[in-house]
Amino acid sequence: MSARRWDRTRTAVAVAAVTMVTLAGTTAAQAVTGADEGANEGYRFAARIQIGGELGRGCSGALVAPQWVLTAKACVGAGTPAGIPAEAVTVTVGRTDLRATTGSVLPGTWLAPHPDRDVVLIRLSTRVTDVPVVPIGTAAPRTGDELRLLGFGRTATAWVPDRLHGATAAVGAVGAATLDLTATSPSGATVCKGDAGGPAVRTSGGRTELVAVHHLSGQQGCLDASGTTPQVVETRVDDLAGWIAATAVAGCSTAGATLGADQDGVSSAMGDWTGDCSADILNQNTAGELHVFRGTGNLSGLFPSPRRKVGAGWTLTAMPRMISGDFNGDGRTDLIGQNAAGDLRAWPSTGDLSADDRLFPATSGVLVGTGWRTTQVESIVTADVDGDGRTDIIGRYADGRLRTWRSTGDLSADGRLLTGASWQSPKVFTPAAYPRLLAADVTGDRRADLIAQDADGQLFAWSSTGDFTGATPLWQEPARLIGTGWKESQVPLIATGDVTGDGRADLGARYTDGRLRFWASTGDLSADGRLLAGANSLITGTFTAAAYPRILIGDADHDGRADVVLQASDGRLLAYRSTGDASADGRLFPGPAAGVGVGWTVAAYPRIF
């Protein structure tokens, strides 16, 4: 039976192939007659995965990276390709008792199936920071080893249990991709339908590690099942640590921003300087000091004191441009400054805001490039172009040449960050022909796409291939027309951010009359006019540039959806929480706005992000 079918049966994993059924069931997973693990804090990495909206259509998994859960392909459909899930995927993790309120309940926004193993990684809308991930096993299982089988699926007595269960089994034959298990308890405990993809773990010396996930079952002991064998077949994952690490990259801090002497034209992404996937805020005062307020994730007290001084000497003259992004891929926003001589220097974030001058303790930073004066490189765009979890840098030269550098992630010494592959577009993007450039992952494939507004106000998008080798263009031709009427005289500010929480960057426009509208990205760049053809929503109110000089985008409340923070001309900071619903005007950001700061005038703080 497929994991995606809704019925009231439950599958246990068995060795005898003739009687085995896939474990992907339509109920939460748990071991059939195993012990109740609903109060075991050591297993908080176990995940319950719901497919669609029908109760019981689901399976189990394990949190293997802060933003990724591993499960069986059968959970989402064995033939499902990489990409946005066809049906809604909801993951509960950090909650061994589903009746509790601990942990997180998050949408799954992207599927990454293994090419030849029955496992798939599900990307969550935001990073889980309060649940330790389960490490991947470092040694192959051996015959006779004991593993603990976990899951939220059906039991011997319950259709849809609300607590995690576990059972112990012994390893039998070990194959290249699978292994056989036999229950060791007298009751013949095994796993049942809804347990598909659940973790099989090994504990030794106080360390619990993931060895395999549930694959097939004989169903013995499962409620209303006719299986006669308690044996189980598992999919090995102990040899997939490299694939998991390469695929399950962080993504909350890779958008980044570039600020010059003003912040006009494109909204700024608020940094995640601490790496918890909640937006923090940085300001630069007139004396050139940098201060960061850590975001709490709670709009009723979003940016509380104390602020922390994190830098000095960052005046508009000394540092004409400030650039942010997760350049080393550690999940925290880093800072790059371009000085008057055109040098780029980077300060990797430590994430430490416990006291002043701890976030960027290095006094001189790391040199990452020269020749970046505004007379040479007209604009700088930051984004994760190849989807590796590190922010890359796009430079547009004064003559319109567009060159993209792939971040190596190495900020350990001078001259190492941008020494990897780079790609120069054969197309010329002069400032006169294309007044605005930006990059955002509008397709949801983890790779930031290129967006350009031409002199006629047409908005074009080029899908990123992520390929820096030159075998294929980095920016895929042909470009797709995604909108008209976007001249700066009509739309003085363009905003980007995943305001709907579906893993795709959406686009917002502030019109000259102060209207602020967001379009939900459909992810479709297969033809002209498709990307922004879906839902859109107007924020109720008038937000002229005179009244609200700056618009910041970031996930302020840690729910996986980007929120809007407006800087008012009188210095107030006002936060609008996104509901994710862009189906009609007034629904996406219904308000009322929460006051999250005072005294933030443009005169006092020339730059903020």
N, C-alpha and C positions, 0 to 999 in steps of 0.2 A: 504494500500500500504506500502511496505517496504521502509525504509529510504535509502536503498542501490540501489533502482531501479532508472534508469535515465529516467524521463519523464518530461513533462513541466506542471505538476499539482502541487498544493500546498494544504496542509492539515491543517485545523483548528481543534483545540481540542474541542470536544463536549461532552455533558453529556449523551445524548441519545445514548446508546451503539449501537443501530441498525444502526445509521448513522455515527458513528465515524470511523475515519481512523487514523492510526498512523501518527504522525507528521514528522517522519523522511522522509525528502524529498530529492530531488536532487538539490535543490537550496539553496542559503543562506537564513537564516531565519529572519523574522521580523513580527511584528504584522500587520494584514491585513489593517485595516484602522486606525491604531493608530498613535500617534504623532511621528514625526521625532526626534530621540534621537541621531542623528549623531554628535552632538556637546556637549553631556552631559558627562563631565569628571567624574561624579559620577558613571557612568556605564561602566567604562573601563575594569571591570572584565568580561564583556560579551565577549564570544569567538565565532568566526566563524570557523567551522570544515569542512574541505574539505576531501572527501573520493575519492581516486583514482585521475586520471588526467582529467576527464571530467568536464567541467565547470557546476556548479550547483549541483553536487552530494555532498550534504553536509547537515549540520544541525547546531545547536547552542549549546552553553554550557556556563559554568561559571568557572572562575579560583577560586578554593577553597583552594589551597595550592600553594606555589611558583613554584612547578614543576608539578602540576596536575590540570586537567580540568575535571569537572563533566558534564555528558550529559546522554541522554537516550540510552539504549541498542540498540534500533532500529537504531540509528545513525550508528553503526558499524556492525549491524546484530544481531538480538535478541538472536540467538543461539551461537554467537561467544564465544569461551572459553577464559579464562585468558591466556595471552601470547602476543607474538609479533603479531601485526596486519597482517592479510592476505593481505590487500591492504594498499597502502601508505595512511597515515593520516597526514594532514597538518593543524595546528592550528594557527589562527591569533587572538591575544589577545592584549588588550591595544589600540585598533584602532576602535572606534565607527564609523568612516568614513573610509571605506576600501580603499579609494583613497589616504589617507594620508600615511605617512611613519613612523609614531610613533608606539610604541609598538613593538611586536615581531611576527615573522612568523617562527614557529618551527615544526619539525616533531614529531608526537606522536610515542613513541617507545614501549609502553607496555599498555595492556588493563587489567583492574581489575574489572570485573563485580560483582555486588552485588549478593549474592546467591538467593534472592527471591524478590528483588525489581527491577523495571525497570530503573535502573541507572547503569552507568559504569564510572569508573575513567580512564582517559587517562594520562599516564605519558609523559611529554615533554622531549625533549633531553637535556634541560638545565633549570636552574631555571630562572623564570621571576622576576627580582628585581625592576623594575620600575612601576609595576602595583599593587596596593593594592588588596589583595584577598577579596572576599566577605565572611563575616562570616556566619556560619550556624545558622539558627533561634534557639532561646533558648526556645521558647514556641510553643505549638501546635496551628495551625490556628483554628479560631472559626467562626462559621456561622455569616455572616455579615461583616467580615474583608475585607478590600480592599487590593488587591495585584496588583503590576505592572508587566505585562507580557512583556518580552523582547525577541528579536530575530532578526536574519538577513535573514529570509525567504521571500517568495513571499509576495507581497502586493496586494491590490485591482487593482493596475494598472501596476505593474512591475513584470517581471518574476524573474530576478536576481538583486535585489536591492543592492546598495553598501553602505547603511547606516543602522545603528541600528534603529529599531522602537520599540515603546512601546504602550501598551494599558492598561487600568485599568479594573479590573473585581472584582466582589464580591464573597466571599466564600459562597457556599451553603452547601450541605451535606459533612461531614468530616468522611472518613473511616479510617481504620487502616493503609492502605498503599496509599490511593488516596484521592483526594478531588475534588469536583465539583465547577466550576466557571461559573458565568454569567456576560457578559459584562455590564458595567454600562454606557457607552457612548451611545448617541442617535443613532449613526451609527451602533451599534452592533459590535464594533471592537472585533476581536478575533485573533487567531494565525493560521498560514497557513503552508503549506508544506515547509520544510526547517527550521522550528522553533523547530523541535524535540529536546528535551533536553535543550531548552532555559530556562533561569531563570525566576521564579516567585518570586518577592522580596516584602518584607514589610519594610516600612520606618516609624520609630517612633523616636521622639526626636533626629533627625539628624542622626540616625543609620540605615543603609540599611542592611538587612540580607536576606539570601536565605531560602525560605520556601519550594519550590517545583520546579520541572522541568516539561516541557510540555510533555504530554503523548498521549492523543487522542483528536480529533477535529471533529467538524461537518462541517467545511469548509465554513460557510456562509460568503459571502463577499470576498472570495479569488478569485483571477483572474482565470477565466476559470474553476471554480469549481461549482458543482451543490448543495452544501450543503445548508440546510435550517435552521440550528440552529447555533447561535453564542456561544453556551455553550462549555465549555472546561473541560477536565479531566486532572488533574495534578498528578504526583507522588510525594508524600510527602518525604522530606529529613530532616525535622526539628528534627526527631528522629534518624538520621544517623550520628550525629556528632562524635560519638565514632568510628564507622566503618571507616569514612573518615579519622580521625586522625591516626588510626592504619594502614591504607593502604597508605595514601598519604604522605609518608616519604620522606625526602630529600635524595639525593644520590650523589651529586657532590663531596663531600669531604671524602667519606668513603674508598677509595682505600688505601690511606696511603703508607708509605714507612718505611724501616728500614735501617739505615746507620751505618756501623761500621767504622773501620779505613780506609776503602777503599770503593769504589762504583763499584766494579767489579762484573760481573756475571749477574746482573739483572738491568734494567733501574730503575730510581727513578721517582715517581709521584710527580709533583710539588704540593705544598699545596695550598689550597684555604683558607687562614688565615682570610679573611674578610667575607666570606660567600656569595659572589656574583656570584659564579660558574665560575669566571674567574681565571686563574692560577696566583698566586703570586710566588715570589721566595725568599728563605731564604738561607743565607750563614753563615758559621762559620769561623771566621778568626783564625790565629795562636795563638792569645791571648785568644781565647775561647769566644769572643763576638759573639752574634747572631744578624744579621741584616735582615730585611725584606724589599723588594721593592714591593709595591703594583702594581699588573698588571692592566693596563688600558683597556685591551681588544682590543687595537689598535697596530698592529705590527710596525707601523711607530714611535711609542714612547712607547714601551711596559712596560719598567721598569724605569720610570723617577725618578729623585731625588725629594724630599729627601728620603734617606733610613732611616729606623727607627731602633734604637737599641732596641732589645726585650729581651736580656738576656746576662748574663756574667757567666764565670766559666765553660764553656762548652768545655774545651780542650779534646783532644783525651784520655788523661790519666784520667781526672776527670770523663768524660762521654764517656766510650768506645762505647756506642751505643745511637743513637737518633732514636726515633720512632714517626711517625706522623699518624694522622687519626682523623676522627670525632668521638671521643669516647663517647661524651655525646649526640650526635644526634641533635645538634642545627644548623647544616649546615655550621659550621666553622671547619677548621682543628685545632686540638689540638696537643700538643707536650708532649711526654714522654721521659725522660732521664733515661738510666740505668747507675748507677754510678759504681765505681770500686768495691764496696762491693756487687754488685748484686741487689741493691734496684732499683725498678722502681718508679719514681716520675712523676706526670702528672701536666701540666699547661694548663687549659682550655683557649681557645682563647676568648678574649672579642670582637674581630673584630676591635678594635680601633687602627688605625695607624696614628692618628692625631699628636702624639708626641712620643718621646722615652719612653720606659718602660711602655707603656699602654696596649700592646697586651697581655702580661703575667704579670700582676701587682703583683701576689703573689710571694714572694721571695723564699719560700722553696718548693712550689708545694704541691701536695697531694700524699701521699704514696699509691701505688696501688699494690705492690707486692714485695716479697723478694726472694732471691735464684735464680736470673736470670743472674749470671755471665756466660760468654761465655764458661767456663769450665763445667758448669752445663746445660745451655740451649744453644745448639750450634748455633741455628738460630731462628729468630723471624720473623713471617710473619703477616702482618696486612691486614684485609679485612672484609667486612660486610657479614658474613657467613650466617646469617639467614634472611637478607633482612629487618631488622627493622630500617634502617637508622643510625645505630651506628656501628662503627668499632670494630670488635672483634680481639682477639689476638691468634695466633697459635704459640706454642713453640715446637721446636724439641730438645729433650734432647740428650746428648752425646751418649746414648745407642740406639738412633733411635726411642724412644717413641715419639709419636706425640699427643699433648694435645691441645685442643682448648677451650678457655674461652669466654663465651658470655658476652659482655659488658652489665652492668646494666644501663649505662648512668649516674650514680651518681658520680660526682666529687666534691661533697659538703664537703667531709671529708675523712680522711685516711681510707683505707681498705674497700671501698664501691664499687669500679668500677668492680672488678673481683670476686665478692662474689656470683654471680649467677651460673647458670648451666655451667658445663664444660663436655667435652667429650674426651675420650682417644681412639685413633684408635687401634684396635687389630693388625693392620698391622704395622710392624716396618720399619721405613724409615731411616736407617743408612746413614750417610754422604758418606760412601764408596759405598753403593748400589745406593743411589739417591743423587748425588752431588748438585743438585739444586731443591729447592722447591719454589713455588709461588702460589698465589691465585688471581683469577680474575673471574668476572661474564661473562663467555664465552657463556652462554646460554641465557642471557637476562632476567632471571626471578628475578632479584634483589639480588639473593644469589650468593656469590662468590664461585667458584668451585676450587678444589685443582688440581694443575698441578705439576708433578714431572718429572725430567729428570734422567733417570737411567744411570748406568755406561757405557752402550753400546750406549748411545746417543738416545735412544728411549724416546719419550715424551708421557706421559700418563696423562689422566684427569679423575677426579672423580667428578661427579655432586653432589652438595650440596643439601641435603634434608632440611636443616635448623632446623633439629630436635635434640635438646639437651637433650631430655627426656630419650633417650636410647631405645625407642620403635622401632625405625629404625636406621640404621647406619647414622651418620652425613654425611659421604662420601660414596656415593652409589656405591656398587659393582655391576658388575665388572667394573674395570677401562677400559677406552677406549684409544686405541692407536691413537694418533693424529698426530704423525710425527716421522721420523727417521733422523739420521744424525745431531743430536743436541748436540754432545759432545762439551765440552768447548774448545777442541782443534780445532773444526770446527766452532762452534758458540760461541765465547767468551762472547757474551752478548745477553740476551733475553729481549725484550721490550713488555710491555702489555699496552693497552689503547684502548678506543673506538675511533679509528681514522676514522671510517666510519660514526659515528653518528647514528647508528641504535639501540643503547641500549645494544649492546653486546661488550665485550672486545675482541679486535683483538690481534694477536701476531706478533711480529717483531723479526727478527734475524739479528745480525751484524756478518758477516763472518770474518774470519781471514784476508782475502784480502781487507776488507773495504767495501764490498757490504752491503747494508742495505735494507732488503726486509720485507714487511708487508703482512700478510695473513688476509683477512677478515673472521671473524668467521661466520659460517653458523648457529650456535646455536644448531647443531645436535650432541648430544652425545648418540644417540641410538645404534650406532655400531662403530667399528673401522674405522678409515680413513675418517670420514665424516665431522669432525669439521672444518678442514682447506682445504676442497676440493673445495672451491669456488674461488672467485677472489683473486689475489695477485698482488702486485706492487712493483717494485724496485725503490728506490730513485736514481735519476741520480747523480752520483758522487762517490767518494771513501772516505770512512769515517773510516780509520784505528784507532785503539785504541791509537796509538802514536800521530796521528794528532788531534784526537777528543776523549779525555780521557773519557768524560761522555756524556750520552744521557739522557735527561729529557723528560717526557711526561706530557702533561696537556693541557687543553682547553685555549689557550692563547688569542683567539679572541672572546670567548663567543658565539660560534655558535653551540655548542653541539657536536663538533668533536674535539678529542684530537690532538694537534699539537706536533711537535718535536722541542726541543731546544737543540742544540749541544754546548758543551763547547770545544772550540778549545784550543790546547796546548799553543797558544800565548795569551790566556786570553779573546778572543772574545766569545761572546754568539751569536749564529746564530739561528734564528727561522724559521722553515719551516711550512707554513700554510697547513693544510689538506683540500683537496677539497671534501673528502669523496668518491672519485672515485678510486677504486682499480682494475678496469677492465683491465688495461694494465700498463706496465712499464712507469714510468715517469708521471703518471696522479694523483697519490694520493698526492704526495708532489712535484709539478712541479717546485717550486722555482720561482724566485731567493730567496735565503734566506735573511731575514731581520736582520741586525745587531741590537741587542737589549742590548748589554753590552760590556764593555772592562775592562781589568784588572782582569778578573776572572781566574787566573791561579790556578792550583792545589796547588802550593806551598803557595799561598796567602790565599786560601780558601780550607782547607782540606775536607770540606763537604758542599754540596749544595743540596737543594731540594725545 
